[in-house]
Amino acid sequence: LITRASEALTYRLRKDAYHIVISQEASWYDAPEHSKGVLTTRLAEDASAVRGLLGERFGVFVTSAATIVGGLGVAFYFCWSVALVVLGCFPVVAIGGAAQFKMVTGFASEKHFEDAGKFAVDVVENVRSVAALGRLNSFVQQYTDMLAAPSRKMHKTAHVQGLAFGFT
């Protein structure tokens, strides 16, 4: 049910965003932040981020909350002393889970790959010129360099997420 709702929202978001983009005046596309590569990357990533946040993550959150409340209820009913110990450990686990969630959603919401997407679209659109000039390897290297900084940040984020996952 949650996945179906998130898919419907994602579809509507993509449709409305596309309608807004194609409704702009011609001069709007002259700005570098409105180039074809940036716009196509944003259309793809933003809608996917919304789907990921409202679909799987929200479902996991609801399931986890129900499990915690139900588990504590059963624990207090059968053995209140163990339930108090579990309740005492809960803040550490909750802080780890919150840190992990913040790291996952924080990186997903940032626009790290827009410049690389814009560059890739420009190169692919002009592939004949690139091939005629013999510059394919230099463009591949430039694209790789553009992906290096976001990739390093993703690796650092992965380590922090691993530590946060250890607490949960």
HELIX and SHEET records of a PDB file:
HELIX    1   1 ILE A    2  ILE A   22  1                                  21    
HELIX    2   2 ALA A   26  ASP A   30  5                                   5    
HELIX    3   3 PRO A   32  HIS A   34  5                                   3    
HELIX    4   4 LYS A   36  GLY A   52  1                                  17    
HELIX    5   5 LEU A   53  ARG A   57  3                                   5    
HELIX    6   6 PHE A   58  PHE A   78  1                                  21    
HELIX    7   7 TRP A   80  SER A  109  1                                  30    
HELIX    8   8 GLU A  114  GLU A  125  1                                  12    
HELIX    9   9 VAL A  127  LEU A  133  1                                   7    
HELIX   10  10 LEU A  136  PHE A  167  1                                  32    
END                                                                             
